[in-house]
Amino acid sequence: MYYGEKVCLRAYREEDVPKATSFVNDEELKKLLVTNIPFPMTLWEEEEWVKSQKSSQNGSYNFAIEDIETKKYIGGCGIQEVNWLSRVATVGIMIGDKEYWGKGYGTDAMKVLMDFIFNKMNIRKIRLSTFSFNMRARKSYEKCGFEVEGILKDEIFKDGKYYDEIIMSVFNK
């Protein structure tokens, strides 16, 4: 387990499955996370995904985010892709429990994930993407040191409109 000020990053547990399924099926969350056509995830599919999570030699790690005080599962984060030659990792994060939105939990979780990536994996650059309408996420990433690296114009189609995808990165200092 990896600890921040507010959160702990830990392995997923079987008891996380129902809550994780409700998170990934929440319409508001889907709008913030999914780039393709949103489709409901079944409890069985989420259970299979959780069961498939284990330490990985290819660099793909997924962590459950837990509130340190309440021990409540509130979301997830992880390393989606690693280019070992250039030492660049692509990450993603989701605070699924809306009670925890806007209170610094996502920022704390990202800082813990960054420490893991830079200091345990010896990665030199972390990259992520967000959508132009998700200003809360962008502010959180900026607090962690991420800077805009590029903008993919009209890359995302949501609710009948096109939006930009913002590519952000941070380097190990």
C-alpha positions in Angstrom: 0.0 0.0 0.0 1.1 3.5 -0.7 0.0 6.4 1.5 -0.6 10.1 1.0 -2.1 12.7 3.4 -5.7 11.7 2.7 -5.6 8.5 0.6 -4.1 5.1 0.4 -3.5 3.4 -2.9 -4.0 -0.4 -2.5 -4.9 -3.5 -4.5 -8.5 -3.9 -5.5 -10.6 -6.3 -3.4 -13.7 -8.4 -4.2 -15.8 -6.1 -2.0 -15.0 -3.2 -4.2 -16.8 -4.7 -7.2 -20.4 -3.4 -6.6 -19.2 0.1 -5.8 -16.7 0.1 -8.8 -19.6 -1.0 -11.1 -21.8 1.8 -9.9 -18.9 4.3 -10.5 -18.2 3.2 -14.1 -21.9 3.2 -14.9 -22.6 6.7 -13.5 -23.6 9.0 -16.4 -21.7 12.0 -15.1 -18.5 10.0 -14.5 -18.8 8.5 -18.0 -18.9 11.9 -19.5 -15.6 12.8 -17.7 -13.8 9.5 -18.5 -15.0 7.7 -21.6 -13.8 8.7 -25.0 -15.9 6.2 -26.9 -19.6 5.5 -27.0 -20.7 4.9 -23.4 -22.0 1.4 -22.7 -23.1 -0.1 -19.4 -20.6 -2.3 -17.6 -22.1 -5.4 -15.9 -21.2 -6.5 -12.4 -19.7 -9.7 -13.9 -17.4 -7.7 -16.2 -16.2 -5.5 -13.4 -15.6 -8.6 -11.2 -13.5 -10.1 -14.0 -11.5 -6.9 -14.4 -10.8 -6.7 -10.6 -9.8 -10.4 -10.6 -7.4 -9.8 -13.5 -5.5 -7.1 -11.5 -2.1 -8.1 -10.3 1.5 -6.8 -10.3 2.7 -6.5 -13.8 6.1 -6.7 -15.5 4.9 -4.6 -18.4 4.3 -1.6 -16.1 0.5 -1.6 -16.0 -0.7 -1.2 -12.4 -4.2 -0.3 -11.2 -4.8 0.8 -7.6 -8.0 1.3 -5.6 -8.1 4.6 -3.9 -9.2 4.4 -0.2 -9.9 7.3 2.2 -7.3 6.8 5.0 -9.7 7.9 7.8 -12.8 5.9 6.9 -11.2 3.1 5.0 -13.8 3.7 2.3 -13.1 2.8 -1.4 -13.6 6.0 -3.3 -12.1 5.5 -6.8 -9.2 4.2 -8.8 -6.0 5.2 -10.5 -3.4 3.5 -12.5 -0.7 3.2 -15.1 -2.3 2.4 -18.4 0.8 2.2 -20.6 4.6 2.4 -20.2 7.1 3.0 -22.9 10.2 1.6 -21.3 12.6 2.8 -24.0 11.6 6.5 -23.5 10.6 5.9 -19.9 7.1 7.5 -20.3 4.0 6.3 -18.5 0.4 7.2 -19.3 -1.9 7.4 -16.3 -5.6 7.8 -15.4 -7.5 8.5 -12.3 -11.1 8.6 -11.2 -12.7 9.6 -7.9 -16.0 7.8 -8.2 -17.6 8.8 -4.9 -18.9 12.3 -5.5 -18.8 13.1 -1.8 -15.0 13.3 -2.3 -15.1 15.6 -5.3 -13.4 19.0 -5.0 -11.8 18.1 -1.6 -8.2 17.3 -2.6 -8.5 13.5 -2.7 -7.8 13.2 -6.4 -4.8 15.5 -6.1 -3.4 13.5 -3.1 -4.0 10.2 -5.0 -2.2 11.6 -8.1 0.8 12.7 -6.0 1.0 9.2 -4.4 0.8 7.6 -7.9 3.5 10.0 -9.2 5.8 9.1 -6.4 5.3 5.4 -7.2 6.0 5.9 -10.9 9.0 8.2 -10.5 10.6 6.5 -7.5 9.7 2.8 -7.8 9.5 2.4 -11.5 12.2 5.0 -12.5 10.0 6.6 -15.1 11.1 10.1 -16.2 7.8 11.5 -17.6 4.1 11.0 -16.8 1.4 11.8 -19.4 -2.4 12.0 -19.2 -5.3 13.4 -21.0 -8.4 15.2 -20.0 -11.3 16.9 -21.7 -11.6 20.7 -22.2 -14.8 20.9 -20.2 -13.3 19.1 -17.1 -11.7 22.1 -15.4 -11.8 20.5 -12.0 -9.5 17.7 -13.2 -7.2 20.1 -15.0 -6.8 22.3 -11.9 -6.0 19.2 -9.8 -3.3 18.0 -12.4 -1.8 21.5 -12.4 -1.5 21.4 -8.6 0.5 18.2 -9.1 2.9 19.9 -11.5 1.4 18.8 -14.8 1.5 21.2 -17.7 -0.4 21.3 -21.0 1.7 19.7 -23.7 -0.8 19.7 -26.5 -4.4 20.1 -27.5 -6.2 17.8 -29.8 -8.9 20.0 -31.3 -12.5 18.6 -31.5 -11.2 15.2 -30.6 -14.0 14.1 -28.2 -17.7 13.9 -29.1 -20.1 14.1 -26.2 -23.8 14.9 -26.1 -24.0 16.2 -29.7 -20.9 18.4 -29.4 -17.2 18.2 -30.1 -14.6 19.0 -27.4 -10.8 19.3 -27.2 -8.7 16.7 -25.6 -6.0 18.2 -23.4 -2.7 16.3 -23.2 -0.7 17.1 -20.0 2.6 15.9 -18.7 5.0 16.2 -15.8 8.7 15.3 -15.7 10.6 13.7 -12.8 12.8 16.5 -11.4 
